[in-house]
Amino acid sequence: MLANMEWLYVSQLKSSDVVSEYESLVGYCFPNDFKDCVNVNNGAHPKLKVFISTFGKKRRKRVLNNLFSFNKDDPSTIWKYNDWNGRSRDWNMNGEMTNYIAFAKDPFGNLICFDKTDDKIVFVNHETLNIEFVANSFTEFIESLRKS
């Protein structure tokens, strides 16, 4: 499905080293399926957007707006969403979210993240900081996307 997924508004990577540079900065190595996707679809919006998150027994429909770009000067860049020193992102000011790396967002400012401990995908509600399970892997997450 990853190869068949249609993406819009791709921002070509300006450097082949920018992903590894970011990995070194945050101390996390992204899974290969994610890096393969970013190499082709950096900063893009998927045509299929809807996914399900689970919090306790509640299941909710969520929307993937776009992947963050690894280009430092793009408007929606990963570089400004993961400041592990608490300088620019209020959702991590007290260090509660240090196990998560945001790689995408929904239209409302909520974040879609990798859990650094096991590479699972989670949804972080930016108002409540609730962590909602989404998928066991990036491929599973992308394959779960639907039209509605």
DAJOJO-V931956 format. One record per helix or strand of 3 or more residues. SS is the DSSP state (hx for helix, st for strand). FROM is the first residue (numbers start at 1). TO is the last residue. If there is no record, write none. Layout:
# DAJOJO-V931956
{{SS	FROM	TO} {SS	FROM	TO}}
This chain:
# DAJOJO-V931956
{{hx	18	26} {hx	32	41} {st	50	55} {st	58	63} {hx	78	80} {hx	90	92} {st	100	105} {st	111	115} {st	121	124} {st	131	135} {hx	138	144}}
